[in-house]
């Protein structure tokens, strides 16, 4: 039996929070959307990851247009980071399909902790 889908209002709230933090800090997809989809919407971490990537397509397109319009975009740097990121996406997807959801959550939590500590001591 399939799980019921999360309420649309919960999903819309997650989208609002992700959009806000995406524009404010340049984050949203993985850092904000994945935990909220797991905790507030009840998605499996693997489902949340895929769903988050679809959200990123929408928010990134609008964000790029908005920042390009204000001339706050470094296209060369974006390409130099973005092209290798494609290879990282392939490798990350391959690994994500081979680890348990629990391991995925633990790895993500460790990553977030490491980033938080680094930001606090920087």
N, C-alpha and C positions, 0 to 999 in steps of 0.2 A: 504494500500500500504506500503510495507516494505521500510525502509530507505536505501539509498545506503551505501555500506560499505566505510569506510575511505580509502583514497589512501594508497597503500602499502608503499610508501616512508615515509608517516607520521608514520605509524605503525613501520617501521624499525627504524626510528629516535627515537621513544619512547623506543624501545628495546635497542638501543645503549646507550641512557641516563640512562636507568634503570640498564643495566649491569655495566656501569661505576660507578655509585653511589653505586650499590650493592657491588662491589668489594672494593671500597674506604672506605665506611662507614658501610657496613653490612646492608644497606637498599636498597630498590628498589621496591619491590612488591607494597605494599599499599601506602607507603609514596610518591613514585615517579610515579609509573605506573598509579594508579587510577586517580590522578588529570590530568595527561597528556592525558589519554584516554577520560576523560570528556571534557577537555578544547581544546585539539588539534585534537582529533579524533571524537568528537561529540557523544560519547557513553553516554547512560543513566548511572547514578551512580551505579545502581544495576548491569547492564551489565558490567561496568568497574570493579566492585568488583570481579565478577566471572572470567572475562578474566584475571585479575591480578593474581588470584590464580593459573591459568593454567601457566602463565608466571613464577611464583615463582617455580613451579615444575622443569622447565627447568634450570633456573638460579641457584637455590639452589643445584641441583645435580652437576653441574659443579663447583660451588663455594666450596662445601664440598670436592670434589676430589682435587681441587687445594690447599686448606688450609690443608687438611690431608697430602698431599705430602710434605708440608713444615713443618709438625709437629706443626702446629698452631691450633690444634683442641683439645678441651676438651670433649671427648665423654661422660663421666659421666654427666657433667653439661648439655650437649646437650640433653641427655635422660631425665634428671630430669625436664628440662624446656619443652621439646618437648612432652612428654606423657600427662601432664596436658593441654598443648596447644590444644590437640585433643578435649578435652571436651569444651574448650573455643571456638573452631571452630564450634562445634555443636550448642552451645548457641548463638554465634554471627550470624550464618547462620539463625537460627530460628528467632532472632530479626530483622535481615536485611530484611527478607521477610514480616515483619509486619509493617514496618515504611515506610513513603513516601520517594521518592527520595530526595525531598527537605530537609526533616528532616535528612536524611543520610548525605547529604552534610554539613549541619550545625553542626551535631555532629562531623564529621570528621574535619571540620575547627576548632572547639573548641579544639579538641584533639591536632591538630597540633600547635595551639597557646600555649596550656599548655606545650607541650614538648619544644617549642622554648623558652618560658619564663624560664622554669626550666634549660635548657642548658645555657642560658645567665647569670643566677644568680649562677650557680654551680661553 
